[in-house]
């Protein structure tokens, strides 16, 4: 069970995709509050039960007066990344001395980011040298406008994250058991607030299926791994802030990361405060359908409510499986459960199968598999290469025409 939780932790930011992180801290009065809520599209600040519209120039003026601006995202929502690009452009127009840090990159790939900004790498070379599919796996196309904006304007890009092996080691063994020379220079995190621990425990308890209480070693290691993740990104931002000046002016340091690291001032903002960085502005995008639920006091300095998108004419394909990232250096994705009557069952997938390739591409993470399946055209065939025990098999999933 503990190893399963550690594997889940490595995809922790995926909770932004399913909305669990924001739902976990809703108060018992949220239903009544939501019933009274009205959410305008565009920039809002929380005012009682409702969002109060605020002009974009007011939001940007407040942001550029800060030292660090944190832009949240739901990783698989393309509109969130379009919004980030829009905000970056606005910040850059008002304060050109801009630096942009990304959760998506472990710090060991920093030289590749430097070469990209210098104009020395093509897009394929950037993705290859940063091991994009291995390290992140969400569609690169969602993020490329941000990377191109940095390149065109020669804005330094920062790799904020640490290697997933460090997160895995802390989740398995705890912070103290990891040798100092294997911590990638990250210091001990500031303790989590009780509110953040409550929040993390609600997530832990759901994925532990009720096993292990708040005082358990498993939960303690879970919290330590999450805090180290937050601390690593905060330290990278704070270090740049302390050293960065261009043309005699201090840089504005922007962080791009999952909203779960930012909500309510927990996570990265909390770690930044402990490092002496006081002027931090957090901005979050939210879907109009989720806006009322997100409008909780203190969730962020401002929210941007995105207009609804038209429904897809055809729902994206679904295999009907529950997946988890496989343990070990070889990686891969393991089938945890198969829904009765699903495409997966009809195609012959079994619990315990390990996906190696989907449509000819490596199945390195569950998130990547989901993206590949959803991108497949209705009525086509989706080839899978799997490992079942000691045998490697080829399976073809025939997607329905509609």
C-alpha positions, -999 to 999 in steps of 0.1 A, spaced: 0 0 0 28 24 9 45 18 -24 12 24 -43 9 58 -25 44 68 -34 37 60 -71 5 80 -69 24 109 -52 47 112 -83 15 122 -102 2 143 -73 -2 174 -95 -26 154 -116 -52 160 -89 -56 194 -105 -70 175 -135 -97 158 -115 -103 187 -91 -97 167 -59 -73 192 -44 -97 221 -45 -127 200 -33 -108 185 -4 -109 217 17 -144 229 10 -163 237 41 -196 221 51 -214 254 41 -201 253 5 -234 241 -10 -253 271 4 -225 294 -7 -225 280 -42 -262 284 -45 -259 321 -39 -228 325 -60 -226 343 -93 -193 342 -112 -186 367 -139 -163 358 -167 -128 374 -164 -108 386 -135 -125 384 -101 -116 388 -64 -135 371 -36 -162 393 -21 -184 374 4 -202 347 -14 -195 361 -49 -167 371 -71 -163 408 -76 -151 418 -111 -118 436 -111 -102 454 -141 -73 436 -157 -50 467 -154 -56 466 -117 -47 430 -114 -15 434 -135 -5 466 -116 -7 447 -84 13 417 -98 42 437 -113 46 454 -79 54 420 -63 87 401 -62 72 367 -73 40 360 -93 27 325 -93 4 313 -121 -16 282 -115 -29 257 -140 -48 225 -144 -22 206 -165 -45 191 -191 -66 222 -198 -53 240 -228 -73 272 -220 -53 275 -187 -21 276 -207 -35 302 -231 -44 323 -201 -9 319 -187 5 332 -220 -19 362 -219 -8 370 -184 29 367 -192 25 391 -221 7 416 -198 34 413 -171 62 417 -197 47 448 -211 47 465 -177 80 450 -164 102 436 -191 128 423 -166 109 390 -164 121 354 -155 98 324 -159 102 293 -138 84 260 -147 74 231 -125 76 209 -157 114 208 -157 137 191 -132 167 213 -125 191 189 -141 178 201 -176 186 238 -169 214 239 -195 189 228 -222 165 257 -212 194 281 -214 203 269 -249 166 272 -260 164 308 -248 196 316 -266 180 303 -299 203 273 -302 177 245 -301 148 236 -322 115 225 -306 123 187 -311 157 192 -297 143 211 -266 118 183 -260 145 156 -264 171 173 -243 146 180 -215 132 144 -217 97 159 -219 78 127 -222 97 111 -193 96 141 -170 61 156 -177 41 137 -203 13 163 -208 10 175 -244 40 197 -252 18 217 -276 0 232 -245 32 247 -232 50 256 -264 35 291 -266 50 298 -232 84 285 -242 83 304 -275 73 336 -257 104 333 -235 126 325 -265 114 354 -286 118 379 -258 150 363 -244 134 358 -210 154 334 -188 136 301 -181 141 283 -148 138 246 -141 120 246 -107 115 209 -100 136 180 -87 141 146 -102 111 123 -95 135 98 -79 140 122 -50 103 125 -45 99 88 -46 128 83 -21 113 107 4 78 92 0 93 57 6 118 64 33 112 99 47 133 131 44 159 121 71 167 88 54 177 104 22 215 113 22 221 150 20 241 146 -13 210 131 -29 186 160 -20 197 181 -50 206 210 -27 170 214 -14 169 224 23 145 212 50 110 225 43 91 248 66 65 227 85 31 225 70 3 245 85 -25 225 101 -48 236 73 -24 222 47 -20 190 67 -58 186 68 -59 191 31 -31 166 24 -46 140 48 -79 142 29 -60 133 -2 -39 106 15 -69 90 31 -87 87 -1 -58 69 -19 -49 49 12 -84 34 13 -87 43 50 -54 27 60 -30 48 80 -39 77 102 -25 111 107 2 98 130 12 70 106 47 68 91 31 66 57 13 99 60 43 115 76 65 105 46 37 116 22 37 151 37 75 153 37 76 144 0 50 170 -9 67 197 12 100 189 -4 84 194 -38 70 228 -27 103 237 -11 123 229 -42 103 252 -64 102 280 -38 140 278 -33 146 280 -70 124 311 -73 139 328 -42 175 321 -54 168 338 -87 151 367 -70 181 373 -48 206 372 -76 187 385 -106 191 420 -120 190 431 -156 197 466 -168 200 478 -132 165 467 -123 153 438 -102 137 410 -121 101 399 -116 102 361 -111 71 342 -124 64 306 -115 42 283 -137 29 253 -117 -1 233 -108 -28 251 -88 -26 225 -60 8 239 -50 -7 274 -47 -43 274 -33 -49 292 0 -13 303 3 -2 267 12 25 249 -7 49 272 -26 37 305 -12 41 292 24 77 281 16 85 314 -1 74 333 30 96 311 52 125 321 29 118 358 35 100 365 2 70 385 13 57 401 -19 40 372 -36 10 373 -58 -10 342 -67 -33 341 -97 -54 311 -107 -75 302 -137 -108 284 -131 -135 270 -154 -168 289 -152 -184 256 -141 -160 254 -111 -158 291 -102 -183 292 -74 -167 262 -57 -133 278 -60 -144 312 -46 -133 307 -11 -117 335 9 -79 335 6 -78 309 -22 -57 334 -44 -51 371 -49 -73 369 -80 -90 343 -101 -96 344 -138 -129 328 -147 -127 312 -181 -158 312 -204 -173 278 -211 -161 260 -241 -184 244 -266 -189 207 -261 -169 184 -283 -191 169 -311 -178 135 -302 -166 125 -267 -130 115 -266 -124 77 -265 -121 60 -231 -105 26 -226 -123 19 -193 -93 12 -171 -77 25 -139 -40 31 -144 -10 37 -121 26 45 -129 47 14 -125 75 12 -100 111 8 -110 136 24 -133 120 8 -164 88 28 -158 57 19 -177 20 20 -167 2 -7 -149 -35 -16 -153 -51 -15 -118 -87 -22 -128 -107 -29 -159 -144 -18 -162 -168 -45 -172 -180 -42 -208 -154 -15 -216 -132 -12 -247 -103 -25 -226 -121 -56 -215 -134 -63 -250 -98 -59 -264 -84 -83 -239 -66 -61 -214 -63 -76 -179 -56 -63 -144 -18 -64 -139 -9 -58 -175 19 -33 -180 15 -9 -209 47 -3 -228 36 15 -259 5 33 -271 2 40 -308 39 35 -311 48 59 -284 64 49 -250 38 46 -222 60 63 -196 33 77 -174 -5 72 -169 -11 108 -178 6 103 -212 -15 72 -219 -47 91 -212 -36 119 -235 -28 95 -263 -61 77 -260 -81 109 -260 -63 122 -290 -71 91 -311 -97 96 -338 -130 77 -335 -133 47 -358 -95 40 -358 -74 13 -344 -52 19 -314 -23 -5 -311 -9 -13 -276 22 -32 -267 19 -47 -232 39 -69 -208 19 -97 -192 41 -116 -168 72 -125 -188 55 -122 -221 52 -91 -244 20 -89 -264 4 -67 -291 -32 -57 -286 -53 -36 -309 -82 -16 -295 -109 -9 -321 -123 25 -313 -160 30 -320 -169 54 -348 -188 77 -325 
